[in-house]
Amino acid sequence: MKPMDEFRSLATIAGTVGGLLSVGAFLPQAYRIVQRRSAVDVSLSMYVAIMVACVLWMFYAYVHASVELFVTNLAIFAVAIVIAVLRIRYGAGP
């Protein structure tokens, strides 16, 4: 295997792990909201900003034909929507 092929393989692994960690980073927040049925301390504006950023990244990925980047941001967008909906539903507090 050529050094550049090894480098690309390593980059693919790094990108895959980074994407999984990026998506997974949001899951504990969603779980905690559902578990406590409370989202008073969750910033809705932060998740709206994350959703806008994901849409922009998906556009970038589409233009550059990066399926991996598109799918990663689509998954983050989906989790962010769930958290935003949970924030609206459970954000009022007791």
N, C-alpha and C positions, 0 to 999 in steps of 0.2 A: 504494500500500500504506500502511495506517495505521501510525503509530509502534508501536502495541502489537503488530501483526502482525509487524513487523520484529523487535521484541524477542523475540517467541515463536520466530521462525525462528532467531534467533541462539542462543536458549536450547536449541533442539533440536539445533543443530550442536554446541554446547558439551557437551551431554549425551551425544551420540553419540561425540564424540572422547574425552570423559572415560571413557565405558564401554569403548571400545576400548583405551585406554591402561591402564585398570584390569585388564582381562583379559590384555593383552599383557605387563604387568609381571611376571606369574608364569611366563610361558613360558621365559625364559632359565634360570630355576632348574630347571625340569623337563628342559630340554635338557642342562644341565650334569650333572645326576644320571645321565641315560641315557648320556651321552658318557663319563663317568668311572667309571660303575658303582659310585659311592660317594655316600653321603648322610650320612656321619658328622657333618658340620658343619651339617646342616639340623635345625631345631627342629620336632619333631613337634607339640609343644604349641601352637606358633604357628599351624600349619596347621589343627589342630583348632579353635582359636579363630576362625580365618578361616571355617571351614565353619559353625560355630555362628552367627557374625555373618551369613553369607550366608542361612542359613535364616530368621533373624529379619527380614532385609531382604526376603526373598521373601514372607514373611507380610505385612509392611507393604505391599509392592507389590500383593499380591493384594487386601488390604482396600481399598486406594486405587485399584484398577484401573489400575495403572501397568505396562503390559506391558513397556516399555523397561527399567524398573528391575528387574523380575522376571527378564527374559532376561539382563541383564547379570550379576546375582548368580547365576543358574543357571550361566552360563558360568564365572564365577570359582569357584563351588562345584565344578564338574566338574574344573577344572584343579587345585584344591586337593586333591581326592580323589586324583587321579593322583599328585601330589607326595607326599601322605601314604603312599600305597601304595608308592611308590618308596623313601620313607624307611624304611618297615618292611622292605622287601626288601633294600635296600643299606645300611642304617644301621649294621650291625654292624662294618663296617670290615674291613681285611685280616687 
